[in-house]
Structure formats: structure tokens, C-alpha cells
Amino acid sequence: MADRQLVFEDFKDKVGDVFAVGDEGWPSIPLTLTEAELLTNRLPPDVRPPFSLIFLAKDPRVLPQRLYRLEHDGMGTLSIFLVPVGKDASGVRYQAVFN
């Protein structure tokens, strides 16, 4: 999966799936994909339409925005830039935007 560009279709049927974000030196944190949204589809056919992903972590720690390695049972290992966008009683939300 890492050898090609990720597209909205890779994620649209993964809402509800768990992705594990991990790094050396700390245990992985499960992130649930709660939203996958296509941002526009009015582009030439050879241009990837931008899309957004929202993940929810029940872990109360807020990870800083940066590139993370995510693991998914069906997709394998992915590198995705995550930005924390909110924290409430349900957990911490992270967004990834693909332009």
C-alpha cells in the first residue's frame, strides 16, 4: 500500500475500523476511523480528489501533529500525517487531510 498514492476509495469502507498508531519507545494506541469525507470531486480525472479522515483515540494523551506509522489489518502499514483537532469526554480526535 505504501508504494502508491492513497485515495478516498481506500478508506470509505473502513469507517469503524481500528488503526494502531505506534512509534518506537511507546506502545501502540488504537485509533478508530470515524469519518471519511470526500472534499470535492470537481477535478480533472487524472487528479486525486482531496479527502479528509477523522480518527478517535480513547487514550487521553494528545499526540503532537506529525507523520505517524499506522497499522491496519487489511491495509498493512501506512504513513499518515495526523493533526489533533479536539478532545472531549469520548477521547481525542485526529484529522488527516489528503490534497
C-alpha positions in Angstrom: 0.0 0.0 0.0 2.9 2.4 0.7 4.1 2.2 -2.9 1.1 4.1 -4.3 -0.9 7.2 -3.5 -3.7 6.7 -1.1 -7.2 7.7 -2.3 -10.6 8.1 -0.8 -11.8 4.7 -2.0 -9.1 3.1 0.2 -10.9 4.4 3.3 -14.6 4.9 2.5 -15.4 1.3 3.6 -13.1 1.4 6.6 -15.2 3.7 8.8 -15.5 1.9 12.2 -12.2 0.1 11.7 -9.3 0.3 14.1 -5.9 1.6 13.1 -3.0 1.2 15.5 -0.7 4.2 15.7 2.7 3.4 17.1 6.2 4.7 17.4 9.5 3.4 18.9 9.6 3.9 22.6 5.8 3.7 23.4 3.0 1.2 23.0 0.6 1.5 20.1 -2.6 3.4 20.5 -5.8 2.3 18.8 -7.5 4.9 16.6 -11.0 4.3 15.2 -11.7 5.8 11.8 -15.0 7.7 12.5 -15.3 9.7 9.3 -14.1 9.5 5.7 -15.2 12.5 3.7 -14.6 13.4 0.0 -13.9 17.1 -0.1 -14.6 17.7 -3.8 -15.0 15.8 -6.9 -14.8 18.6 -9.5 -11.3 17.9 -10.6 -9.8 16.5 -13.8 -10.0 12.7 -13.9 -6.2 12.4 -13.5 -6.1 14.4 -10.2 -6.8 12.7 -6.9 -9.8 14.4 -5.2 -8.9 15.7 -1.8 -10.4 13.9 1.2 -10.4 14.0 5.0 -10.2 11.3 7.6 -11.2 11.7 11.3 -9.9 9.2 13.9 -10.9 8.9 17.5 -8.5 7.7 20.2 -9.9 6.8 23.6 -6.4 7.3 25.1 -6.4 10.8 26.8 -2.9 11.6 25.7 -2.8 14.1 22.9 -0.2 13.2 20.2 1.5 16.1 18.5 0.9 16.8 14.9 3.3 14.9 12.7 3.7 11.9 10.4 2.8 8.6 12.1 3.0 4.9 11.2 -0.4 3.3 11.3 -1.2 -0.4 11.1 -4.4 -1.8 9.7 -5.3 -5.5 9.4 -6.4 -5.2 5.8 -4.3 -2.2 4.6 -1.0 -3.0 6.2 1.4 -0.2 7.3 0.6 3.4 6.3 2.4 6.7 6.9 -0.2 9.4 7.6 0.2 13.0 8.9 -2.2 13.4 11.9 -3.3 16.6 13.5 -5.1 16.7 16.8 -8.4 18.6 16.3 -10.3 18.1 19.5 -10.5 16.4 22.9 -13.7 15.7 24.9 -15.1 13.0 27.2 -15.1 10.5 24.3 -11.4 10.9 23.6 -9.1 12.7 21.2 -9.9 13.3 17.6 -7.2 13.4 14.9 -7.6 14.6 11.3 -5.7 13.6 8.2 -6.2 15.7 5.0 -5.1 14.4 1.6 -4.8 17.1 -1.1 
